[in-house]
Each structure stands twice: as C-alpha cells, then as structure tokens.
Amino acid sequence: MAVVGYGTKRKRNAYADSIIQRKENNDSAMPVGGWSNFNNYVITQLNKDTTTSAITNYNDVVELEFLIDKAGNPYDIKITKSPNEEQSSKAMEILKNGPKWTKPSKKTKAKVVINF
C-alpha cells in the first residue's frame, strides 16, 4: 500500500469492490497481476466513471465460467448468466483480451462475475 500523505484522505475507486466478483479457494485461478489490476482493466474496458459511487444492479451482471490453457489463456468460455447478448459479448471480449491467468493445479473452471 502506498502512503498518500498525512492528513489527506485517499480517493477510493468507487468500483474497487463491485465491478468484479470471484469465487476463490486456495487453488483458484487468478489473473496475472492480481485481482486489483484485473478490476482496473475491466473498469477501463467498460468506460466506468470511478469517481461516482458504485451502484450494483444485480440484473446487469454477466457470469462467466472458463478453463485456462497452459499459456494462461481462457478458453471454453461459457456465459452462465447475462441480461442480454450485448453484455455477454462485451464480457467475453474483456476476458479474451485481458491478462493471462494462473492455472490451478486441478482442471477446475474459473468463475468471474462482471457488473455492468
């Protein structure tokens, strides 16, 4: 954590905890660079305003399940929940063009939820 200064409040990214969700255990897949970097990448791809408060509309979430190949690329991506085709396509594009992933030791599916 970086020190921002004494007596000043650090401006928090409003979407830091709400834009992506994941289910983890000790052997979960993880984006290379960590969840915070992945979250920032998703925010950028969605053109979200990070200075406003986060409002999560649970009808605007896309849930994705996928496997990870030896090179760290997601494949066999399946949408398990989505409000519409446009958001499904955007979520798949974000995942495919995003960072590499660490591969869990077991062939288990990774799960990510993106809040639009």
C-alpha atoms as one frame of an Amber mdcrd trajectory, in Angstrom:
protein
   0.000   0.000   0.000   1.378   3.397  -0.921   1.450   6.249   1.553  -0.602
   9.086   0.138   0.128  11.735   2.742  -0.655  12.627   6.296  -3.984  14.255
   6.993  -5.281  13.633   3.482  -7.914  11.164   2.509  -7.097   8.838  -0.323
  -9.769   8.911  -3.002 -11.144   5.412  -3.234 -12.023   3.869  -6.535 -15.808
   3.576  -6.254 -15.840   0.353  -8.249 -12.933  -1.302  -6.449 -15.031  -3.983
  -4.815 -18.098  -4.138  -7.004 -17.067  -4.367 -10.649 -15.832  -7.947 -10.486
 -16.578 -10.785  -8.158 -14.859 -14.090  -7.939 -15.042 -17.302  -6.038 -11.687
 -18.349  -4.683 -10.146 -21.094  -2.675  -6.502 -21.975  -2.112  -6.165 -23.382
  -5.629  -8.244 -20.886  -7.593  -7.377 -19.413 -10.934  -6.205 -15.841 -10.695
  -5.400 -13.127 -13.217  -1.666 -12.481 -13.571  -1.019  -9.170 -11.839  -3.742
  -9.772  -9.262  -7.420  -9.002  -8.872  -6.901  -5.287  -8.351  -5.158  -4.921
 -11.721  -7.810  -7.057 -13.390 -10.509  -4.909 -11.809  -8.844  -1.739 -13.138
  -8.606  -3.331 -16.589 -12.336  -4.176 -16.544 -13.242  -0.657 -15.385 -11.226
   0.786 -18.265 -12.849  -1.558 -20.793 -16.328  -0.641 -19.549 -15.516   3.096
 -19.561 -16.778   3.403 -15.990 -16.567   6.656 -14.066 -14.578   5.683 -10.993
 -15.368   8.842  -9.042 -19.081   8.169  -8.587 -20.464   5.774  -6.058 -20.849
   2.222  -7.187 -24.391   1.089  -7.757 -24.700  -2.575  -8.427 -27.746  -3.533
 -10.406 -27.923  -7.284  -9.962 -29.792  -7.532 -13.256 -26.737  -6.139 -15.071
 -24.230  -8.856 -14.265 -22.567 -11.323 -16.576 -21.287 -14.528 -15.030 -18.580
 -16.391 -16.919 -17.049 -19.823 -16.416 -13.893 -20.856 -18.240 -10.864 -23.096
 -18.299  -7.264 -21.920 -18.573  -4.751 -23.368 -21.029  -1.032 -23.932 -20.340
  -0.192 -20.460 -21.689  -2.640 -18.785 -19.275  -5.337 -18.006 -21.821  -9.022
 -18.504 -21.005 -10.843 -20.990 -23.235 -14.120 -22.898 -23.264 -15.764 -19.708
 -22.005 -19.415 -20.076 -21.106 -21.868 -17.402 -20.052 -23.889 -18.749 -17.130
 -25.926 -15.592 -16.540 -26.458 -12.458 -18.603 -29.191  -9.874 -19.136 -28.556
  -9.596 -22.894 -26.355 -10.571 -25.826 -24.563  -7.200 -25.963 -23.266  -7.510
 -22.402 -22.402 -11.175 -22.951 -20.302 -10.268 -25.990 -18.562  -7.424 -24.164
 -17.752  -9.609 -21.151 -16.314 -12.349 -23.378 -14.227  -9.777 -25.255 -12.908
  -8.356 -21.966 -11.938 -11.816 -20.744 -10.330 -12.923 -24.013  -8.308  -9.717
 -24.470  -7.355  -9.323 -20.823  -4.386 -10.519 -18.825  -3.147 -14.086 -18.677
  -4.353 -16.299 -15.837  -2.592 -18.596 -13.391  -3.700 -22.153 -13.959  -4.956
 -24.070 -10.925  -3.376 -27.468 -10.320  -6.705 -29.207 -10.899  -8.707 -28.806
 -14.087 -11.404 -26.714 -12.466 -13.408 -23.951 -14.059 -12.647 -20.386 -13.110
 -15.630 -18.132 -12.428 -15.856 -14.370 -12.771 -18.832 -12.049 -12.448 -18.641
  -8.672 -14.190 -21.055  -5.954 -13.079 -22.075  -3.637 -15.869
